[in-house]
Amino acid sequence: MSAPSFVDVSRPTQVSLALALFAVGLFLAPVRVAFRVSWDRPGIAAFTVLFFLGIAFLWTYGLHRRKRWLWWFTVVSLAIGVVGIPWDIARQGTGFQLTLYYVQCAVCVPAVVLLCMAPARRWFRVSAA
């Protein structure tokens, strides 16, 4: 039995690129956490890093599975994050930590733009009323 013709199962290029960029940004979070946590207690530090890694994996997987509620949460949280960049920079440390923050910002800005484009909204079944 074939899928109904009104269901578009092919993922648009904009969605694939947005997911790849967003995954890079999400998976940088555990790396940044690893640099910031105190490794005096390695068990707690490792748990914290693995916790953030798990969130990154589940979030990326949920977007891959076309979860509409997660699209909304992602777009809203990324938009708030992008607006808050000027106020957040001072808390990001120096050197390599700051560089990772800039890389995260550089991939999240185009990801939110791509997720808001018409092909991505159609794929996630989000109407722009």
Contacts in CASP RR format, 6 or more apart in sequence:
PFRMAT RR
TARGET T0000
AUTHOR 0000-0000-0000
METHOD contacts of the structure
MODEL  1
MSAPSFVDVSRPTQVSLALALFAVGLFLAPVRVAFRVSWDRPGIAAFTVL
FFLGIAFLWTYGLHRRKRWLWWFTVVSLAIGVVGIPWDIARQGTGFQLTL
YYVQCAVCVPAVVLLCMAPARRWFRVSAA
3 9 0 8 1.000
8 122 0 8 1.000
8 123 0 8 1.000
11 123 0 8 1.000
12 119 0 8 1.000
12 120 0 8 1.000
12 122 0 8 1.000
12 123 0 8 1.000
13 119 0 8 1.000
14 114 0 8 1.000
14 115 0 8 1.000
14 117 0 8 1.000
14 119 0 8 1.000
14 120 0 8 1.000
15 114 0 8 1.000
15 115 0 8 1.000
15 119 0 8 1.000
15 120 0 8 1.000
15 123 0 8 1.000
15 124 0 8 1.000
17 110 0 8 1.000
17 114 0 8 1.000
18 110 0 8 1.000
18 111 0 8 1.000
18 112 0 8 1.000
18 114 0 8 1.000
18 115 0 8 1.000
18 120 0 8 1.000
19 60 0 8 1.000
19 63 0 8 1.000
19 64 0 8 1.000
21 107 0 8 1.000
21 108 0 8 1.000
21 110 0 8 1.000
21 111 0 8 1.000
21 114 0 8 1.000
22 60 0 8 1.000
22 63 0 8 1.000
22 74 0 8 1.000
22 78 0 8 1.000
22 107 0 8 1.000
22 108 0 8 1.000
22 111 0 8 1.000
22 115 0 8 1.000
23 56 0 8 1.000
23 60 0 8 1.000
24 103 0 8 1.000
24 107 0 8 1.000
25 103 0 8 1.000
25 104 0 8 1.000
25 107 0 8 1.000
25 108 0 8 1.000
25 111 0 8 1.000
26 55 0 8 1.000
26 56 0 8 1.000
26 59 0 8 1.000
26 60 0 8 1.000
27 53 0 8 1.000
27 56 0 8 1.000
27 60 0 8 1.000
28 100 0 8 1.000
28 103 0 8 1.000
28 104 0 8 1.000
28 107 0 8 1.000
29 52 0 8 1.000
29 55 0 8 1.000
29 56 0 8 1.000
29 104 0 8 1.000
30 49 0 8 1.000
30 50 0 8 1.000
30 52 0 8 1.000
30 53 0 8 1.000
30 56 0 8 1.000
31 100 0 8 1.000
32 97 0 8 1.000
32 100 0 8 1.000
32 101 0 8 1.000
32 104 0 8 1.000
33 48 0 8 1.000
33 49 0 8 1.000
33 52 0 8 1.000
34 45 0 8 1.000
34 49 0 8 1.000
35 96 0 8 1.000
35 97 0 8 1.000
35 100 0 8 1.000
36 97 0 8 1.000
37 44 0 8 1.000
37 45 0 8 1.000
37 48 0 8 1.000
37 49 0 8 1.000
38 45 0 8 1.000
39 45 0 8 1.000
59 70 0 8 1.000
59 74 0 8 1.000
62 70 0 8 1.000
63 70 0 8 1.000
63 71 0 8 1.000
63 74 0 8 1.000
66 123 0 8 1.000
66 124 0 8 1.000
66 125 0 8 1.000
68 124 0 8 1.000
68 125 0 8 1.000
68 126 0 8 1.000
71 115 0 8 1.000
71 124 0 8 1.000
71 126 0 8 1.000
72 126 0 8 1.000
74 112 0 8 1.000
74 115 0 8 1.000
75 112 0 8 1.000
75 115 0 8 1.000
75 116 0 8 1.000
78 108 0 8 1.000
78 111 0 8 1.000
78 112 0 8 1.000
78 115 0 8 1.000
79 112 0 8 1.000
81 88 0 8 1.000
81 108 0 8 1.000
82 105 0 8 1.000
82 108 0 8 1.000
82 109 0 8 1.000
82 112 0 8 1.000
85 105 0 8 1.000
88 101 0 8 1.000
89 98 0 8 1.000
89 101 0 8 1.000
92 98 0 8 1.000
92 101 0 8 1.000
93 101 0 8 1.000
114 120 0 8 1.000
115 124 0 8 1.000
118 128 0 8 1.000
121 127 0 8 1.000
121 128 0 8 1.000
END
